[in-house]
Amino acid sequence: MKGYFITGTDTGVGKTMIAGALARALARSGRRVGVMKPFETGCTSRGDSLIPEDAVFLKEMSGCNEDIHRICPYRLRHPLAPLVAAAIEKVSIDIDRIKGIYLEMKKKYDVMLIEGAGGVMVPVAENLVTLDVIAMLNLPLLIVSRLSLGTINHTLLTVQQAQSRGIDVSGIILNQVSPVKGLAEETNPEVLRKFSGVPLLGQMPFIEEHKRKDADYLADCAAACMDFRLFS
């Protein structure tokens, strides 16, 4: 079983879209793909239920045949760090529960993709940040970064923090978040390649809003733009 934890350098960098695109492309190639998003905040209320839209998207993109409550064990209403949202909503987050679900799921799938909430230093439970969850699951890391100005600092800090914990950073995926490419977008990939010491696995083009949930379009983009040898 191949497994990867997918993080962003910040919130809103497109990691859910890219995780879904990867999941769909891998599923189309014949692999059984399992997905998890252990914590999702900012969930939509529907009656008495909270709908984790990112987790639902990952489930649909991957074809993962798991109950959404296992894919996303902790669903929280407030759009805050999981620790903060859970405290407000009086929810107790049990990291061992997440690990248990992951260990059961990984027996069934060829590839597991676990998406975090925000970046690696986001507090998820008492005295725990996302890095602790990655270490507990013993997974290598894929980092989704913006292509735009500011990404060098955010990406290098993320790589450094992960490696300082002994976590294997398997690669960086750059996402073009604006339709306009300037000098920063042209030069950032080479700078990151030089200074991070981590492979650049691909560069997703700007995806227009109405295409961001088109499963096959996203999979086609991922297949054309990313290095899938990592999943061999």
Rosetta blueprint (number, residue, H / E / L):
1 M L
2 K E
3 G E
4 Y E
5 F E
6 I E
7 T E
8 G E
9 T L
10 D L
11 T L
12 G L
13 V L
14 G L
15 K H
16 T H
17 M H
18 I H
19 A H
20 G H
21 A H
22 L H
23 A H
24 R H
25 A H
26 L H
27 A H
28 R H
29 S L
30 G L
31 R L
32 R L
33 V E
34 G E
35 V E
36 M E
37 K L
38 P L
39 F E
40 E E
41 T L
42 G L
43 C L
44 T E
45 S E
46 R E
47 G L
48 D L
49 S E
50 L E
51 I E
52 P L
53 E H
54 D H
55 A H
56 V H
57 F H
58 L H
59 K H
60 E H
61 M H
62 S H
63 G L
64 C L
65 N L
66 E L
67 D L
68 I H
69 H H
70 R H
71 I H
72 C L
73 P L
74 Y E
75 R E
76 L L
77 R L
78 H L
79 P L
80 L L
81 A L
82 P H
83 L H
84 V H
85 A H
86 A H
87 A H
88 I H
89 E L
90 K L
91 V L
92 S L
93 I L
94 D L
95 I H
96 D H
97 R H
98 I H
99 K H
100 G H
101 I H
102 Y H
103 L H
104 E H
105 M H
106 K L
107 K L
108 K L
109 Y L
110 D L
111 V E
112 M E
113 L E
114 I E
115 E E
116 G L
117 A L
118 G L
119 G L
120 V L
121 M L
122 V L
123 P E
124 V E
125 A E
126 E L
127 N L
128 L E
129 V E
130 T H
131 L H
132 D H
133 V H
134 I H
135 A H
136 M H
137 L H
138 N L
139 L L
140 P L
141 L E
142 L E
143 I E
144 V E
145 S E
146 R E
147 L L
148 S L
149 L L
150 G L
151 T H
152 I H
153 N H
154 H H
155 T H
156 L H
157 L H
158 T H
159 V H
160 Q H
161 Q H
162 A H
163 Q H
164 S H
165 R L
166 G L
167 I L
168 D L
169 V E
170 S E
171 G E
172 I E
173 I E
174 L E
175 N E
176 Q L
177 V L
178 S L
179 P L
180 V L
181 K L
182 G L
183 L H
184 A H
185 E H
186 E H
187 T H
188 N H
189 P H
190 E H
191 V H
192 L H
193 R H
194 K H
195 F H
196 S H
197 G L
198 V L
199 P L
200 L E
201 L E
202 G E
203 Q E
204 M E
205 P L
206 F L
207 I L
208 E L
209 E H
210 H H
211 K H
212 R L
213 K L
214 D L
215 A H
216 D H
217 Y H
218 L H
219 A H
220 D H
221 C H
222 A H
223 A H
224 A H
225 C H
226 M E
227 D L
228 F H
229 R H
230 L H
231 F H
232 S L
